[in-house]
Amino acid sequence: MSENKRPVFTGLILIVIGLLFFLNNFGYLSGDIWRFWPLILIIWGIKKLVY
């Protein structure tokens, strides 16, 4: 990925995560999968370390 597009991609990921939390707060999303949301941060951190 180009160096210029990395901040845009990171920003879009953060917006999507924020939107998911927003929808969850209003009850549009439900289920047990939200117990595992910290895994997103862990996977993202591992990816940053490896690449």
Secondary structure, DSSP 8 states (H G I E B T S, - for coil): --TTTHHHHHHHHHHHHHHHHHHHHTTSS-SGGGGGTHHHHHHHHHHHHH-
